[in-house]
Amino acid sequence: MYRVAFRTKFFASIDELQGEFDDWMHRYNTQRTHQGRWCYGKTPMQTFLDSLQLAKDKLINQAV
């Protein structure tokens, strides 16, 4: 991502670069479909949220 960004746009500040990166990460995780075998065309965020309860169910409570 940064290679393309640095070739196509000049960033005057680190905050401007961070904003561009945050926007890209949001699009990457919520708008594109994941190509993984078991993702069935869902976005990475949908895949994560759908599997969250399964992960919680498998969590072993550890005494602290």
mmJSON file of the N, C-alpha and C atoms, coordinates in Angstrom:
{"data_MODEL":{"atom_site":{
"group_PDB":["ATOM","ATOM","ATOM","ATOM","ATOM","ATOM","ATOM","ATOM","ATOM","ATOM","ATOM","ATOM","ATOM","ATOM","ATOM","ATOM","ATOM","ATOM","ATOM","ATOM","ATOM","ATOM","ATOM","ATOM","ATOM","ATOM","ATOM","ATOM","ATOM","ATOM","ATOM","ATOM","ATOM","ATOM","ATOM","ATOM","ATOM","ATOM","ATOM","ATOM","ATOM","ATOM","ATOM","ATOM","ATOM","ATOM","ATOM","ATOM","ATOM","ATOM","ATOM","ATOM","ATOM","ATOM","ATOM","ATOM","ATOM","ATOM","ATOM","ATOM","ATOM","ATOM","ATOM","ATOM","ATOM","ATOM","ATOM","ATOM","ATOM","ATOM","ATOM","ATOM","ATOM","ATOM","ATOM","ATOM","ATOM","ATOM","ATOM","ATOM","ATOM","ATOM","ATOM","ATOM","ATOM","ATOM","ATOM","ATOM","ATOM","ATOM","ATOM","ATOM","ATOM","ATOM","ATOM","ATOM","ATOM","ATOM","ATOM","ATOM","ATOM","ATOM","ATOM","ATOM","ATOM","ATOM","ATOM","ATOM","ATOM","ATOM","ATOM","ATOM","ATOM","ATOM","ATOM","ATOM","ATOM","ATOM","ATOM","ATOM","ATOM","ATOM","ATOM","ATOM","ATOM","ATOM","ATOM","ATOM","ATOM","ATOM","ATOM","ATOM","ATOM","ATOM","ATOM","ATOM","ATOM","ATOM","ATOM","ATOM","ATOM","ATOM","ATOM","ATOM","ATOM","ATOM","ATOM","ATOM","ATOM","ATOM","ATOM","ATOM","ATOM","ATOM","ATOM","ATOM","ATOM","ATOM","ATOM","ATOM","ATOM","ATOM","ATOM","ATOM","ATOM","ATOM","ATOM","ATOM","ATOM","ATOM","ATOM","ATOM","ATOM","ATOM","ATOM","ATOM","ATOM","ATOM","ATOM","ATOM","ATOM","ATOM","ATOM","ATOM","ATOM","ATOM","ATOM","ATOM","ATOM","ATOM","ATOM","ATOM"],
"id":[1,2,3,4,5,6,7,8,9,10,11,12,13,14,15,16,17,18,19,20,21,22,23,24,25,26,27,28,29,30,31,32,33,34,35,36,37,38,39,40,41,42,43,44,45,46,47,48,49,50,51,52,53,54,55,56,57,58,59,60,61,62,63,64,65,66,67,68,69,70,71,72,73,74,75,76,77,78,79,80,81,82,83,84,85,86,87,88,89,90,91,92,93,94,95,96,97,98,99,100,101,102,103,104,105,106,107,108,109,110,111,112,113,114,115,116,117,118,119,120,121,122,123,124,125,126,127,128,129,130,131,132,133,134,135,136,137,138,139,140,141,142,143,144,145,146,147,148,149,150,151,152,153,154,155,156,157,158,159,160,161,162,163,164,165,166,167,168,169,170,171,172,173,174,175,176,177,178,179,180,181,182,183,184,185,186,187,188,189,190,191,192],
"type_symbol":["N","C","C","N","C","C","N","C","C","N","C","C","N","C","C","N","C","C","N","C","C","N","C","C","N","C","C","N","C","C","N","C","C","N","C","C","N","C","C","N","C","C","N","C","C","N","C","C","N","C","C","N","C","C","N","C","C","N","C","C","N","C","C","N","C","C","N","C","C","N","C","C","N","C","C","N","C","C","N","C","C","N","C","C","N","C","C","N","C","C","N","C","C","N","C","C","N","C","C","N","C","C","N","C","C","N","C","C","N","C","C","N","C","C","N","C","C","N","C","C","N","C","C","N","C","C","N","C","C","N","C","C","N","C","C","N","C","C","N","C","C","N","C","C","N","C","C","N","C","C","N","C","C","N","C","C","N","C","C","N","C","C","N","C","C","N","C","C","N","C","C","N","C","C","N","C","C","N","C","C","N","C","C","N","C","C","N","C","C","N","C","C"],
"label_atom_id":["N","CA","C","N","CA","C","N","CA","C","N","CA","C","N","CA","C","N","CA","C","N","CA","C","N","CA","C","N","CA","C","N","CA","C","N","CA","C","N","CA","C","N","CA","C","N","CA","C","N","CA","C","N","CA","C","N","CA","C","N","CA","C","N","CA","C","N","CA","C","N","CA","C","N","CA","C","N","CA","C","N","CA","C","N","CA","C","N","CA","C","N","CA","C","N","CA","C","N","CA","C","N","CA","C","N","CA","C","N","CA","C","N","CA","C","N","CA","C","N","CA","C","N","CA","C","N","CA","C","N","CA","C","N","CA","C","N","CA","C","N","CA","C","N","CA","C","N","CA","C","N","CA","C","N","CA","C","N","CA","C","N","CA","C","N","CA","C","N","CA","C","N","CA","C","N","CA","C","N","CA","C","N","CA","C","N","CA","C","N","CA","C","N","CA","C","N","CA","C","N","CA","C","N","CA","C","N","CA","C","N","CA","C","N","CA","C","N","CA","C","N","CA","C"],
"label_alt_id":[null,null,null,null,null,null,null,null,null,null,null,null,null,null,null,null,null,null,null,null,null,null,null,null,null,null,null,null,null,null,null,null,null,null,null,null,null,null,null,null,null,null,null,null,null,null,null,null,null,null,null,null,null,null,null,null,null,null,null,null,null,null,null,null,null,null,null,null,null,null,null,null,null,null,null,null,null,null,null,null,null,null,null,null,null,null,null,null,null,null,null,null,null,null,null,null,null,null,null,null,null,null,null,null,null,null,null,null,null,null,null,null,null,null,null,null,null,null,null,null,null,null,null,null,null,null,null,null,null,null,null,null,null,null,null,null,null,null,null,null,null,null,null,null,null,null,null,null,null,null,null,null,null,null,null,null,null,null,null,null,null,null,null,null,null,null,null,null,null,null,null,null,null,null,null,null,null,null,null,null,null,null,null,null,null,null,null,null,null,null,null,null],
"label_comp_id":["MET","MET","MET","TYR","TYR","TYR","ARG","ARG","ARG","VAL","VAL","VAL","ALA","ALA","ALA","PHE","PHE","PHE","ARG","ARG","ARG","THR","THR","THR","LYS","LYS","LYS","PHE","PHE","PHE","PHE","PHE","PHE","ALA","ALA","ALA","SER","SER","SER","ILE","ILE","ILE","ASP","ASP","ASP","GLU","GLU","GLU","LEU","LEU","LEU","GLN","GLN","GLN","GLY","GLY","GLY","GLU","GLU","GLU","PHE","PHE","PHE","ASP","ASP","ASP","ASP","ASP","ASP","TRP","TRP","TRP","MET","MET","MET","HIS","HIS","HIS","ARG","ARG","ARG","TYR","TYR","TYR","ASN","ASN","ASN","THR","THR","THR","GLN","GLN","GLN","ARG","ARG","ARG","THR","THR","THR","HIS","HIS","HIS","GLN","GLN","GLN","GLY","GLY","GLY","ARG","ARG","ARG","TRP","TRP","TRP","CYS","CYS","CYS","TYR","TYR","TYR","GLY","GLY","GLY","LYS","LYS","LYS","THR","THR","THR","PRO","PRO","PRO","MET","MET","MET","GLN","GLN","GLN","THR","THR","THR","PHE","PHE","PHE","LEU","LEU","LEU","ASP","ASP","ASP","SER","SER","SER","LEU","LEU","LEU","GLN","GLN","GLN","LEU","LEU","LEU","ALA","ALA","ALA","LYS","LYS","LYS","ASP","ASP","ASP","LYS","LYS","LYS","LEU","LEU","LEU","ILE","ILE","ILE","ASN","ASN","ASN","GLN","GLN","GLN","ALA","ALA","ALA","VAL","VAL","VAL"],
"label_asym_id":["A","A","A","A","A","A","A","A","A","A","A","A","A","A","A","A","A","A","A","A","A","A","A","A","A","A","A","A","A","A","A","A","A","A","A","A","A","A","A","A","A","A","A","A","A","A","A","A","A","A","A","A","A","A","A","A","A","A","A","A","A","A","A","A","A","A","A","A","A","A","A","A","A","A","A","A","A","A","A","A","A","A","A","A","A","A","A","A","A","A","A","A","A","A","A","A","A","A","A","A","A","A","A","A","A","A","A","A","A","A","A","A","A","A","A","A","A","A","A","A","A","A","A","A","A","A","A","A","A","A","A","A","A","A","A","A","A","A","A","A","A","A","A","A","A","A","A","A","A","A","A","A","A","A","A","A","A","A","A","A","A","A","A","A","A","A","A","A","A","A","A","A","A","A","A","A","A","A","A","A","A","A","A","A","A","A","A","A","A","A","A","A"],
"label_entity_id":["1","1","1","1","1","1","1","1","1","1","1","1","1","1","1","1","1","1","1","1","1","1","1","1","1","1","1","1","1","1","1","1","1","1","1","1","1","1","1","1","1","1","1","1","1","1","1","1","1","1","1","1","1","1","1","1","1","1","1","1","1","1","1","1","1","1","1","1","1","1","1","1","1","1","1","1","1","1","1","1","1","1","1","1","1","1","1","1","1","1","1","1","1","1","1","1","1","1","1","1","1","1","1","1","1","1","1","1","1","1","1","1","1","1","1","1","1","1","1","1","1","1","1","1","1","1","1","1","1","1","1","1","1","1","1","1","1","1","1","1","1","1","1","1","1","1","1","1","1","1","1","1","1","1","1","1","1","1","1","1","1","1","1","1","1","1","1","1","1","1","1","1","1","1","1","1","1","1","1","1","1","1","1","1","1","1","1","1","1","1","1","1"],
"label_seq_id":[1,1,1,2,2,2,3,3,3,4,4,4,5,5,5,6,6,6,7,7,7,8,8,8,9,9,9,10,10,10,11,11,11,12,12,12,13,13,13,14,14,14,15,15,15,16,16,16,17,17,17,18,18,18,19,19,19,20,20,20,21,21,21,22,22,22,23,23,23,24,24,24,25,25,25,26,26,26,27,27,27,28,28,28,29,29,29,30,30,30,31,31,31,32,32,32,33,33,33,34,34,34,35,35,35,36,36,36,37,37,37,38,38,38,39,39,39,40,40,40,41,41,41,42,42,42,43,43,43,44,44,44,45,45,45,46,46,46,47,47,47,48,48,48,49,49,49,50,50,50,51,51,51,52,52,52,53,53,53,54,54,54,55,55,55,56,56,56,57,57,57,58,58,58,59,59,59,60,60,60,61,61,61,62,62,62,63,63,63,64,64,64],
"pdbx_PDB_ins_code":[null,null,null,null,null,null,null,null,null,null,null,null,null,null,null,null,null,null,null,null,null,null,null,null,null,null,null,null,null,null,null,null,null,null,null,null,null,null,null,null,null,null,null,null,null,null,null,null,null,null,null,null,null,null,null,null,null,null,null,null,null,null,null,null,null,null,null,null,null,null,null,null,null,null,null,null,null,null,null,null,null,null,null,null,null,null,null,null,null,null,null,null,null,null,null,null,null,null,null,null,null,null,null,null,null,null,null,null,null,null,null,null,null,null,null,null,null,null,null,null,null,null,null,null,null,null,null,null,null,null,null,null,null,null,null,null,null,null,null,null,null,null,null,null,null,null,null,null,null,null,null,null,null,null,null,null,null,null,null,null,null,null,null,null,null,null,null,null,null,null,null,null,null,null,null,null,null,null,null,null,null,null,null,null,null,null,null,null,null,null,null,null],
"Cartn_x":[0.825,0.0,0.862,1.886,2.687,3.478,3.901,4.654,3.795,2.556,1.648,1.34,1.078,0.736,1.87,3.1,4.234,4.512,4.121,4.325,3.25,2.068,0.952,0.577,1.053,0.629,1.757,1.877,2.843,2.132,2.667,2.081,2.888,2.218,2.886,3.15,2.404,2.59,2.304,2.769,2.521,1.039,0.355,-1.09,-1.872,-1.443,-2.099,-1.88,-0.671,-0.366,-1.157,-1.253,-2.006,-3.479,-4.039,-5.436,-5.688,-4.776,-4.896,-4.813,-3.895,-3.738,-4.981,-5.523,-6.73,-7.898,-8.06,-9.125,-8.93,-7.685,-7.38,-7.667,-7.256,-7.497,-8.992,-9.763,-11.21,-11.805,-11.426,-11.924,-11.459,-10.208,-9.631,-10.37,-10.758,-11.385,-12.901,-13.549,-15.008,-15.685,-14.954,-15.625,-15.217,-14.006,-13.582,-13.928,-14.226,-14.486,-13.172,-13.151,-11.949,-11.861,-10.66,-10.472,-10.193,-10.214,-9.918,-10.921,-10.468,-11.29,-12.572,-12.503,-13.656,-14.359,-14.071,-14.702,-15.993,-16.177,-17.422,-17.817,-16.831,-17.124,-17.448,-17.27,-17.52,-16.308,-16.52,-15.402,-14.609,-13.349,-12.582,-13.282,-13.919,-14.606,-15.809,-16.564,-17.694,-17.209,-16.124,-15.564,-15.154,-14.489,-14.066,-15.259,-16.252,-17.415,-18.22,-18.337,-19.071,-18.382,-17.068,-16.34,-16.043,-16.38,-16.076,-16.748,-18.018,-18.719,-18.124,-17.739,-17.1,-15.8,-15.017,-13.766,-14.04,-15.066,-15.422,-15.888,-16.629,-17.096,-15.927,-14.87,-13.703,-12.71,-12.917,-12.004,-12.025,-10.874,-10.766,-10.508,-11.359,-11.16,-9.948,-9.058,-7.846,-7.903,-7.541,-7.495,-6.302,-6.546,-5.463,-4.944],
"Cartn_y":[-1.188,0.0,1.242,1.289,2.507,2.788,1.759,1.986,2.712,2.279,2.933,4.338,4.513,5.835,6.827,6.408,7.316,7.673,6.809,7.108,8.02,8.013,8.746,10.017,10.21,11.37,11.822,13.119,13.683,13.949,13.439,13.642,14.708,15.78,16.902,16.622,15.67,15.385,13.916,13.469,12.084,11.875,12.908,12.799,12.576,13.237,13.043,11.612,11.116,9.736,8.749,8.997,8.114,8.087,9.246,9.304,8.494,8.599,7.827,6.323,5.959,4.553,4.028,4.808,4.387,4.172,5.067,4.908,3.633,3.368,2.169,0.904,0.891,-0.28,-0.531,0.536,0.382,-0.254,0.265,-0.317,-1.757,-2.031,-3.363,-4.393,-4.009,-4.964,-5.014,-4.008,-3.985,-3.971,-3.695,-3.58,-4.649,-5.164,-6.18,-7.565,-8.471,-9.838,-10.565,-11.443,-12.207,-13.388,-13.728,-14.805,-16.156,-16.213,-17.449,-18.548,-19.78,-20.943,-21.051,-20.76,-20.939,-19.63,-18.571,-17.273,-17.068,-17.837,-17.832,-16.442,-15.652,-14.35,-13.259,-13.51,-12.477,-11.562,-10.399,-9.492,-10.011,-9.581,-10.011,-9.673,-8.511,-8.139,-9.041,-9.377,-10.295,-11.66,-12.129,-13.419,-13.397,-12.336,-12.194,-12.161,-11.335,-11.21,-12.505,-13.212,-14.473,-15.551,-15.5,-16.533,-16.134,-14.931,-14.445,-15.29,-15.608,-16.406,-17.805,-18.381,-19.691,-19.65,-18.6,-18.455,-18.286,-17.514,-17.33,-18.642,-19.437,-20.731,-21.681,-21.56,-22.433,-21.928,-20.704,-20.089,-20.861,-21.199,-21.917,-20.899,-20.886,-19.971,-20.4,-19.465,-19.754,-18.996,-19.698,-19.051,-18.108,-16.933,-15.934,-15.866],
"Cartn_z":[0.0,0.0,0.0,0.86,0.97,-0.297,-1.008,-2.246,-3.279,-3.418,-4.359,-3.888,-2.604,-2.072,-2.274,-2.032,-2.172,-3.631,-4.554,-5.974,-6.529,-5.941,-6.537,-5.806,-4.576,-3.808,-2.889,-2.729,-1.79,-0.476,0.617,1.938,2.67,3.052,3.713,5.192,5.764,7.189,7.461,8.598,9.005,9.292,9.755,10.022,8.727,7.663,6.374,5.869,6.024,5.644,6.487,7.793,8.683,8.305,7.969,7.546,6.291,5.331,4.094,4.383,5.265,5.641,6.353,7.28,8.002,7.051,6.08,5.084,4.276,3.879,3.101,3.908,5.172,6.022,6.196,6.348,6.486,5.222,4.061,2.804,2.641,2.976,2.823,3.676,4.874,5.794,5.714,5.16,5.193,3.83,2.758,1.465,0.457,0.536,-0.434,0.098,-0.781,-0.344,-0.152,0.814,1.127,0.165,-0.237,-1.204,-0.553,0.771,1.476,1.181,1.3,0.939,1.766,3.046,3.924,4.25,3.519,3.796,3.016,1.965,1.187,0.691,0.277,-0.302,0.689,1.968,2.972,3.083,3.653,3.906,5.104,5.255,6.423,7.745,7.828,9.064,9.318,8.278,8.441,8.904,8.326,8.719,10.182,10.598,11.983,12.93,12.631,13.51,13.572,12.45,12.427,13.265,13.353,14.097,15.544,15.933,17.275,18.358,18.19,19.197,19.298,18.172,18.181,18.979,18.795,19.537,21.031,21.369,22.786,23.403,22.657,23.163,23.448,22.688,22.841,23.873,24.351,25.317,26.618,27.118,28.38,29.485,30.482,31.598,32.393,32.624,33.383,34.697,35.767,37.066,37.119,37.657,37.731,39.14],
"occupancy":[1.0,1.0,1.0,1.0,1.0,1.0,1.0,1.0,1.0,1.0,1.0,1.0,1.0,1.0,1.0,1.0,1.0,1.0,1.0,1.0,1.0,1.0,1.0,1.0,1.0,1.0,1.0,1.0,1.0,1.0,1.0,1.0,1.0,1.0,1.0,1.0,1.0,1.0,1.0,1.0,1.0,1.0,1.0,1.0,1.0,1.0,1.0,1.0,1.0,1.0,1.0,1.0,1.0,1.0,1.0,1.0,1.0,1.0,1.0,1.0,1.0,1.0,1.0,1.0,1.0,1.0,1.0,1.0,1.0,1.0,1.0,1.0,1.0,1.0,1.0,1.0,1.0,1.0,1.0,1.0,1.0,1.0,1.0,1.0,1.0,1.0,1.0,1.0,1.0,1.0,1.0,1.0,1.0,1.0,1.0,1.0,1.0,1.0,1.0,1.0,1.0,1.0,1.0,1.0,1.0,1.0,1.0,1.0,1.0,1.0,1.0,1.0,1.0,1.0,1.0,1.0,1.0,1.0,1.0,1.0,1.0,1.0,1.0,1.0,1.0,1.0,1.0,1.0,1.0,1.0,1.0,1.0,1.0,1.0,1.0,1.0,1.0,1.0,1.0,1.0,1.0,1.0,1.0,1.0,1.0,1.0,1.0,1.0,1.0,1.0,1.0,1.0,1.0,1.0,1.0,1.0,1.0,1.0,1.0,1.0,1.0,1.0,1.0,1.0,1.0,1.0,1.0,1.0,1.0,1.0,1.0,1.0,1.0,1.0,1.0,1.0,1.0,1.0,1.0,1.0,1.0,1.0,1.0,1.0,1.0,1.0,1.0,1.0,1.0,1.0,1.0,1.0],
"B_iso_or_equiv":[0.0,0.0,0.0,0.0,0.0,0.0,0.0,0.0,0.0,0.0,0.0,0.0,0.0,0.0,0.0,0.0,0.0,0.0,0.0,0.0,0.0,0.0,0.0,0.0,0.0,0.0,0.0,0.0,0.0,0.0,0.0,0.0,0.0,0.0,0.0,0.0,0.0,0.0,0.0,0.0,0.0,0.0,0.0,0.0,0.0,0.0,0.0,0.0,0.0,0.0,0.0,0.0,0.0,0.0,0.0,0.0,0.0,0.0,0.0,0.0,0.0,0.0,0.0,0.0,0.0,0.0,0.0,0.0,0.0,0.0,0.0,0.0,0.0,0.0,0.0,0.0,0.0,0.0,0.0,0.0,0.0,0.0,0.0,0.0,0.0,0.0,0.0,0.0,0.0,0.0,0.0,0.0,0.0,0.0,0.0,0.0,0.0,0.0,0.0,0.0,0.0,0.0,0.0,0.0,0.0,0.0,0.0,0.0,0.0,0.0,0.0,0.0,0.0,0.0,0.0,0.0,0.0,0.0,0.0,0.0,0.0,0.0,0.0,0.0,0.0,0.0,0.0,0.0,0.0,0.0,0.0,0.0,0.0,0.0,0.0,0.0,0.0,0.0,0.0,0.0,0.0,0.0,0.0,0.0,0.0,0.0,0.0,0.0,0.0,0.0,0.0,0.0,0.0,0.0,0.0,0.0,0.0,0.0,0.0,0.0,0.0,0.0,0.0,0.0,0.0,0.0,0.0,0.0,0.0,0.0,0.0,0.0,0.0,0.0,0.0,0.0,0.0,0.0,0.0,0.0,0.0,0.0,0.0,0.0,0.0,0.0,0.0,0.0,0.0,0.0,0.0,0.0],
"pdbx_formal_charge":[null,null,null,null,null,null,null,null,null,null,null,null,null,null,null,null,null,null,null,null,null,null,null,null,null,null,null,null,null,null,null,null,null,null,null,null,null,null,null,null,null,null,null,null,null,null,null,null,null,null,null,null,null,null,null,null,null,null,null,null,null,null,null,null,null,null,null,null,null,null,null,null,null,null,null,null,null,null,null,null,null,null,null,null,null,null,null,null,null,null,null,null,null,null,null,null,null,null,null,null,null,null,null,null,null,null,null,null,null,null,null,null,null,null,null,null,null,null,null,null,null,null,null,null,null,null,null,null,null,null,null,null,null,null,null,null,null,null,null,null,null,null,null,null,null,null,null,null,null,null,null,null,null,null,null,null,null,null,null,null,null,null,null,null,null,null,null,null,null,null,null,null,null,null,null,null,null,null,null,null,null,null,null,null,null,null,null,null,null,null,null,null],
"auth_seq_id":[1,1,1,2,2,2,3,3,3,4,4,4,5,5,5,6,6,6,7,7,7,8,8,8,9,9,9,10,10,10,11,11,11,12,12,12,13,13,13,14,14,14,15,15,15,16,16,16,17,17,17,18,18,18,19,19,19,20,20,20,21,21,21,22,22,22,23,23,23,24,24,24,25,25,25,26,26,26,27,27,27,28,28,28,29,29,29,30,30,30,31,31,31,32,32,32,33,33,33,34,34,34,35,35,35,36,36,36,37,37,37,38,38,38,39,39,39,40,40,40,41,41,41,42,42,42,43,43,43,44,44,44,45,45,45,46,46,46,47,47,47,48,48,48,49,49,49,50,50,50,51,51,51,52,52,52,53,53,53,54,54,54,55,55,55,56,56,56,57,57,57,58,58,58,59,59,59,60,60,60,61,61,61,62,62,62,63,63,63,64,64,64],
"auth_comp_id":["MET","MET","MET","TYR","TYR","TYR","ARG","ARG","ARG","VAL","VAL","VAL","ALA","ALA","ALA","PHE","PHE","PHE","ARG","ARG","ARG","THR","THR","THR","LYS","LYS","LYS","PHE","PHE","PHE","PHE","PHE","PHE","ALA","ALA","ALA","SER","SER","SER","ILE","ILE","ILE","ASP","ASP","ASP","GLU","GLU","GLU","LEU","LEU","LEU","GLN","GLN","GLN","GLY","GLY","GLY","GLU","GLU","GLU","PHE","PHE","PHE","ASP","ASP","ASP","ASP","ASP","ASP","TRP","TRP","TRP","MET","MET","MET","HIS","HIS","HIS","ARG","ARG","ARG","TYR","TYR","TYR","ASN","ASN","ASN","THR","THR","THR","GLN","GLN","GLN","ARG","ARG","ARG","THR","THR","THR","HIS","HIS","HIS","GLN","GLN","GLN","GLY","GLY","GLY","ARG","ARG","ARG","TRP","TRP","TRP","CYS","CYS","CYS","TYR","TYR","TYR","GLY","GLY","GLY","LYS","LYS","LYS","THR","THR","THR","PRO","PRO","PRO","MET","MET","MET","GLN","GLN","GLN","THR","THR","THR","PHE","PHE","PHE","LEU","LEU","LEU","ASP","ASP","ASP","SER","SER","SER","LEU","LEU","LEU","GLN","GLN","GLN","LEU","LEU","LEU","ALA","ALA","ALA","LYS","LYS","LYS","ASP","ASP","ASP","LYS","LYS","LYS","LEU","LEU","LEU","ILE","ILE","ILE","ASN","ASN","ASN","GLN","GLN","GLN","ALA","ALA","ALA","VAL","VAL","VAL"],
"auth_asym_id":["A","A","A","A","A","A","A","A","A","A","A","A","A","A","A","A","A","A","A","A","A","A","A","A","A","A","A","A","A","A","A","A","A","A","A","A","A","A","A","A","A","A","A","A","A","A","A","A","A","A","A","A","A","A","A","A","A","A","A","A","A","A","A","A","A","A","A","A","A","A","A","A","A","A","A","A","A","A","A","A","A","A","A","A","A","A","A","A","A","A","A","A","A","A","A","A","A","A","A","A","A","A","A","A","A","A","A","A","A","A","A","A","A","A","A","A","A","A","A","A","A","A","A","A","A","A","A","A","A","A","A","A","A","A","A","A","A","A","A","A","A","A","A","A","A","A","A","A","A","A","A","A","A","A","A","A","A","A","A","A","A","A","A","A","A","A","A","A","A","A","A","A","A","A","A","A","A","A","A","A","A","A","A","A","A","A","A","A","A","A","A","A"],
"auth_atom_id":["N","CA","C","N","CA","C","N","CA","C","N","CA","C","N","CA","C","N","CA","C","N","CA","C","N","CA","C","N","CA","C","N","CA","C","N","CA","C","N","CA","C","N","CA","C","N","CA","C","N","CA","C","N","CA","C","N","CA","C","N","CA","C","N","CA","C","N","CA","C","N","CA","C","N","CA","C","N","CA","C","N","CA","C","N","CA","C","N","CA","C","N","CA","C","N","CA","C","N","CA","C","N","CA","C","N","CA","C","N","CA","C","N","CA","C","N","CA","C","N","CA","C","N","CA","C","N","CA","C","N","CA","C","N","CA","C","N","CA","C","N","CA","C","N","CA","C","N","CA","C","N","CA","C","N","CA","C","N","CA","C","N","CA","C","N","CA","C","N","CA","C","N","CA","C","N","CA","C","N","CA","C","N","CA","C","N","CA","C","N","CA","C","N","CA","C","N","CA","C","N","CA","C","N","CA","C","N","CA","C","N","CA","C","N","CA","C","N","CA","C","N","CA","C"],
"pdbx_PDB_model_num":[1,1,1,1,1,1,1,1,1,1,1,1,1,1,1,1,1,1,1,1,1,1,1,1,1,1,1,1,1,1,1,1,1,1,1,1,1,1,1,1,1,1,1,1,1,1,1,1,1,1,1,1,1,1,1,1,1,1,1,1,1,1,1,1,1,1,1,1,1,1,1,1,1,1,1,1,1,1,1,1,1,1,1,1,1,1,1,1,1,1,1,1,1,1,1,1,1,1,1,1,1,1,1,1,1,1,1,1,1,1,1,1,1,1,1,1,1,1,1,1,1,1,1,1,1,1,1,1,1,1,1,1,1,1,1,1,1,1,1,1,1,1,1,1,1,1,1,1,1,1,1,1,1,1,1,1,1,1,1,1,1,1,1,1,1,1,1,1,1,1,1,1,1,1,1,1,1,1,1,1,1,1,1,1,1,1,1,1,1,1,1,1]
}}}
